[in-house]
Amino acid sequence: MHPDDLDSLVSRALDELPHPRAPHTLLPRVLEAARLARRPWYSRAWLTWPLYWQVASVALLGAVTATVIAFLPGLGALLTEVPAGLAPGAETPAALAMARVTEVLGRVEAIGVVVRVLARSVLAPMMTLGLLLVALMCLSCAVYGAALSRLACGKVQP
């Protein structure tokens, strides 16, 4: 077969095929993208903000963090003082960091114990009572709903 004949044959076969249709979700997605593009810069994702606003927001976050650290005495002391129980002369940065991490983990463990005790002693009995109250409320709603249904449908003459 000659290449020109093959070209015309393929062209005719392609012309006989139905034209592809756009998916039915294309228009709503395009409209949503256009709506999102009209939003102001500050309501978009942070990475799409202008560079100077990104730098300003990082600087503001740093200033707020520094202010919080400066005005919370317990947090500042935890970060700056040498922890108790550290051997004299072992004040290398790694030893200080490990001692601080150990101290913080001890505090977190103590908080976990307090939360567990409160959950077992206070929340467990309250949850039982709350479950009972919710069950009674559901039952009363079902009874009132059935009564209103019978009255509204005319099954009972008032």
ZAMARGU-4260 file (C-alpha; in steps of 0.2 Angstrom, whole numbers, plus 5000, padded with zeros to 4 digits):
<rodrens>
0) 5000/5000/5000 | 5006/5017/4996 | 5009/5029/5010 | 4997/5042/5003 | 4983/5029/5002
5) 4987/5023/5020 | 4986/5041/5026 | 4969/5044/5018 | 4963/5028/5024 | 4968/5032/5042
10) 4961/5049/5040 | 4944/5043/5035 | 4944/5030/5049 | 4948/5044/5062 | 4934/5055/5054
15) 4921/5041/5057 | 4925/5040/5075 | 4914/5050/5087 | 4921/5065/5095 | 4927/5063/5113
20) 4916/5071/5126 | 4922/5080/5141 | 4919/5072/5158 | 4903/5078/5167 | 4915/5084/5181
25) 4925/5095/5171 | 4914/5111/5171 | 4912/5111/5190 | 4930/5108/5193 | 4935/5123/5181
30) 4922/5134/5189 | 4929/5130/5206 | 4946/5133/5201 | 4941/5150/5194 | 4932/5154/5210
35) 4948/5149/5220 | 4959/5160/5209 | 4948/5175/5213 | 4951/5173/5232 | 4963/5186/5240
40) 4981/5180/5243 | 4979/5179/5262 | 4965/5166/5260 | 4975/5154/5249 | 4988/5141/5254
45) 5003/5149/5263 | 5015/5143/5250 | 5006/5153/5237 | 5008/5170/5247 | 5020/5183/5240
50) 5038/5180/5247 | 5038/5196/5257 | 5022/5191/5266 | 5029/5173/5269 | 5045/5181/5277
55) 5035/5193/5287 | 5024/5179/5294 | 5039/5168/5299 | 5046/5184/5307 | 5030/5187/5317
60) 5029/5168/5322 | 5047/5170/5329 | 5043/5186/5338 | 5028/5178/5346 | 5038/5162/5351
65) 5052/5173/5358 | 5039/5183/5368 | 5031/5167/5375 | 5047/5160/5380 | 5053/5176/5388
70) 5037/5179/5398 | 5034/5161/5404 | 5047/5159/5418 | 5045/5140/5420 | 5049/5137/5402
75) 5064/5149/5401 | 5071/5141/5417 | 5069/5124/5410 | 5078/5129/5394 | 5093/5138/5403
80) 5097/5131/5420 | 5107/5115/5422 | 5096/5101/5427 | 5098/5093/5445 | 5107/5076/5446
85) 5120/5080/5432 | 5137/5075/5437 | 5149/5090/5440 | 5160/5093/5425 | 5148/5084/5413
90) 5140/5100/5407 | 5143/5096/5388 | 5129/5102/5377 | 5124/5083/5374 | 5123/5079/5392
95) 5113/5095/5395 | 5101/5091/5381 | 5099/5073/5387 | 5096/5078/5405 | 5083/5091/5399
100) 5074/5077/5389 | 5074/5066/5403 | 5067/5079/5415 | 5053/5083/5402 | 5049/5065/5399
105) 5047/5063/5418 | 5035/5077/5419 | 5025/5070/5404 | 5024/5053/5413 | 5018/5061/5428
110) 5004/5070/5419 | 5000/5054/5410 | 4998/5046/5427 | 4986/5060/5433 | 4976/5059/5418
115) 4974/5040/5419 | 4969/5041/5438 | 4956/5055/5434 | 4949/5045/5420 | 4947/5029/5430
120) 4940/5038/5446 | 4929/5052/5439 | 4926/5050/5420 | 4921/5031/5420 | 4906/5033/5433
125) 4901/5049/5424 | 4901/5040/5407 | 4890/5027/5413 | 4877/5040/5420 | 4879/5049/5403
130) 4876/5034/5393 | 4860/5030/5404 | 4854/5048/5401 | 4857/5048/5382 | 4847/5031/5381
135) 4833/5038/5391 | 4832/5054/5380 | 4832/5043/5364 | 4818/5033/5371 | 4808/5048/5376
140) 4811/5056/5358 | 4805/5039/5351 | 4789/5039/5361 | 4785/5058/5358 | 4788/5055/5339
145) 4777/5040/5338 | 4763/5050/5348 | 4765/5065/5336 | 4765/5053/5321 | 4749/5045/5326
150) 4741/5062/5329 | 4747/5070/5313 | 4741/5055/5302 | 4724/5055/5310 | 4725/5038/5317
155) 4719/5044/5334 | 4704/5056/5336 | 4708/5069/5349
</rodrens>
